[in-house]
């Protein structure tokens, strides 16, 4: 028979004044720093200034000093390198052990982690270990300077509203930030930062997983692409094949509304909006997308928006610079033909 252990509710922290500092966690893979490591410094600086404290970033790994310099220039006041070769690849148990030990020792007031696959796994485990909660997948992160509270907001009720979550009685206050929502700070080479290196012990017996072979997941560079051709419910499943052809010709990528993703027409990695990714392309072409506020939240910073929709009353037209009323499945092939002719003509000359 399997034994089940019931955890007792964590006791409130008696002296909140002992907990100070805003911590972030840097993520890296194959020697490259993940964008979320820099994105998360934007809300971290806002929170730290309102709480009158410093921003400290943790980097776990071995030979990761180069990442510390980049993070320092992006807004961290302190970088702590937790050094051990066994930490170069993310593994749940040692990462949880090392970070929670440091939390108990130094008592940070706030911990911000990217809502990546690893971040979601790690944040919940840390929260249980230290006896606090997690505000997951946040799109807005702020602070109340008077009450010393983290204000972590995330989409609720199917993305129709934002719910702001607070953790008044436990520390640290933990939140995960959705990828691509916060801008990467511009590097400032003159920024002063304390870089601290700690050699940590890792108990190999605690590691229950090992990497046998690395696979690769095709990266969809939505947040870096200058051109996005996005489809919604109005283009149907077969329409995404046509949109991809246009995107390939234009040198862009395909995006999608939540409705198209929920219908199973395209993978969730393509989703744009409040419950997907936030993008800022030079050109955003919305095909068969109604223009719900949740979708607009993800593409409102696009420089030029073109809307193609058969419904002249579609809300997307209110947010577009160019509106075309018509069937996207008829208009997009025409655009494809125009681009093909231009490319053929350019090749001849």
N, C-alpha and C positions, 0 to 999 in steps of 0.2 A: 504494500500500500504506500502511495506517495504521501509524504508529509507536506502539509500546507502551513506556512507561517503567516500569521496575520500581523501586519505592522501597526503599532500604536500611533495615534495622531501625534505629530511633533509638537513639543511644547513651544509656546511663543518665546522669542528672544527677550530676556529680561532687560538688558542694557543695549539699546540700539545704537547708542553713541560710540560704542567700540568699533562699529562696522563703518569703514570709510573706503572710498575709492570706487571708480568704475573700471571694471575689467572687461577686456574683450579677448576672444580666442582667435588666433591666426590659423588658417588651414593651408596646407601645401601638399603638392603631389608631384612626384618625379622631379623634384628640384624647383618647381614653379609655385609661386605664391598665388593662391586663389583670389579672385576679385572680391569675394565676400569679406576677406580679411581686411581690405581697405574700405569697402563700402560701409562696414559696421562702425568704422571710426567716425563717420559723420554724425550719427545720432549719439554716439558715445561722448563726443565733444560737447554737444548740446546739453546732455544730461549732467556731465561733469561740471560745466560752468554754472548750471542752476543749483547744483548741490555743493558748489564751492570745493571741489575735490579734484584729483588727478585722474588721467586716463592711463591705464596700465594694460599692455597686451601680453598675453602668454603665447610663447612658441614652443611646442614640444618637438624634439627631434635631435639630430646630430649633424653638425656642420651647417647650421641654418643661420649663421651670423649675418649673411647677406640680406636675408629677409628682415632682420631687425632694423637695418639702416633704412629700408624702404618704408617700413611701418613708422619709424621715428619721424621721417619727413612728412608723413601723412597725418600727423596729429597726436601721436602717443607721447605722453610725458615720461613714461617708463616702459621698458620692454624687459620681460623676464624670460630668458631662454632656459627651459628645463631640458637638460642635455642627457641623452642616453641613446645609443644606436638602436635599441629596441623600440624607440618611439618614432622612428622615421616613417613607419607606416602606421596608419590609424588602426588601433586595436582597442576594443571597448574597455576591457578590464584594466590595463595599465594606464590608459588615459584617465579613466575615472579615478583610479587610486591616486595618481600623482596630483591631479587638480584638486580633488577633495582634501587631500592632506594639506595643500597650500592654502586652501580656503579656511580650514580650521586654524591654521597658523597665523594668517594675515588678515582675515575677516574683511573681505570686500563688501561694500554696500550693494553693488550692482554687478551682475555678470551678463554680458551680451554675447550671444553665439549665433552664427549664421544658421538659417533653417535649411541646411544641406542635409543629405542623407546621414552623414556622420554627425552633424550638429544636432539633429533631431534625436538620434540614438543617445548621444552623450549627455545632452541637457537634462533629459528625464532621469537618467541614472544618477547624475550629480545631485539633482533636486531631492530624490529619495534618500540618498546617502546623507545629505546635510540637513534634511528636514525642512524643506521649503517647497515652493511651487514654481511652475513655469508658465509664462504667457507665450504661447506658441504661434509661430508664423505671423509675426507682427508687421504691419505696414506703416505704422506711425509709432515713434518712440519719443517720449518727452518726460518731463519731471515736474513735480510740484515742489518748489524750493522751500515753502513754509512747512509743509508736512514731511519733507524729505522722502517723498514717494516717487517711485518709478511709475510712469503712466504708459502702459503698453497697450496699444490698440490693434485689433485684428478684425477682419471681416466676420460677420455673424449673420445668421438667418439667410443662408444661401448667398452671402455677399451683398445683401441689400442694405445692411447697416454696419457701422463700426462699433465694436464693444471695447470699452476701455477697462483694463484689468489692473487692480492694485494688489499689493501684498504687504499690508501694514504691520503684521506681527512677526514675520519671519525674515531671515537674512541668510544668504544674499537674495536680492530680488532678481530673478532670472527671466530673461526673455530671449526668444530666437527671432531673428530678423529675416524676412523674406528676401531672397536673392533678387538683385536688380532693382530694388525699390529705392535705395539710397544712393546718391551720387558718390563716386570716388573722389576724395579730397585731392586738390592740386598739391603736388609735392612742394615742400618748402625746405630747401637744403640748409637754411639757417636755423631751423627748429632745433632747440636744445632738448635732449632726451637722455635719461639715465638708462644704460643697458647693463643688465645684471644677468650673470650666468650661474646657474645652479646645477651641479652634477647630481642627478637623482638616481636612486636605486630602483630597479624594477625586478619584481619577483617573477621569474619566468614560469613558475608553477601556476601563477594566476592567469596566464595567457592560455585561453582555451581554443584559440583559432590561429591558423597560420596561412600565409598566402602561398598557394601552390603555383598558380599561374595568373597573370594579369590579363583581363579582357579589356575591351575598349567599347565604350558607349558612344555612338556618333554624336558629336557635339553640334547643337543647333545654335549658331551664333546670333540669336535674336537681338541681344542687347548690344552687339557690336556692328550689326549690319546697317548700312545706310539706306537700304531699300527693303521694305517688307510688303509682301502681297498677302493680305489676310482674308480668310474666308469665314463665313458664318453659316447659319442654318439655311440661308437662301441659296447657297450653291450646291447643296446636297453632297453625297459621298463622292460621286464621280467628278464633281467640280474641282476637287483638290488636285486632281491630275493635271487639269488645265492651268490652275493657278501655279503649280510647280514649274510648268513649262515657261510661263511668263516670268516667274521669279528667276529661273536659270538664265533666260535670255537677258534680263535686266541686271543680272549680277546681284540679285538679292536672295532672300529666304522667304519661306512660307510661314505665316502666322495663322492663328485661329481664335475664334471666340469660344467661350465655355460651352455654348450649345453644341458646337461642332465636335468638341472634344468629348462631351458627355454622350453624344450619339455614337462615338466610336469611329468616326471618320478619319481621325488623325490623332497622333499621340499627344499626351499632356505636355510634353516638352515644348510644343508649339503654342501653348495657350497664352494669350495676352489679356491682361485685365487685373482687376483687384484680387482675384483668386488665382492669377497666373503670373506672368512676368511683366515688368514695366519696361517699355522701350522708348527710345528717342531717335528714330531714324530721320534722315533727310526727307524721305518720301514714304508715305504710308498709304497704301491702296486698300480700302475696305470694301470687299465684295460680298454682297448679300448679308451684311451685318446691320442689325437694326439700330444699334447705338445706345444700348443700355448703359446706365451710368457706371456700372461695374467694369464694362469693357473700356469706356472712355478713360477711366482712371489709369489704365495701363498704357495708353498711347497719346495722352493729351499733350505731351511735350514734343510730339513729332513736328518737324518744321513745315512740311506741306502734306495735307491730307486730301486724298481723292476718294470720294464715296461713289460706289456703283450699286444702285438698288432699284428694284422695280416698283417699290412703294414710294411715291413722291412725298409722303408724310413721315418717312423714316427719320428718327431723331439723329441719325448719323450725319444727315445733311447740315444740321445746325453746327456741327463741329468740323465741317470740311471746308477746304479752300476751293475745291472744284467738285461739283456734284453732277453725276450723270444718272438720269432716270432711265432705267431699262434693265433688261435681263443680263446679269453678269456673264451667264454662260454663252451669250451671243456677242457681248461686247469684248470680253477678254480675248477670244480667238481673233478678233479684228486687230486688237493691240499686238498680239503675237505676230500676225502677218506683217504689220507695219514694221516691227522691230527686225523681223527676218529680212525684209526688203532693204532696210537701212544697213544691216550688217553685210548683206550680199553686195550692195552698192559700194560700201566702204572697202570691201575686200578687192573689188575690181580695180579701184583706184589705187 
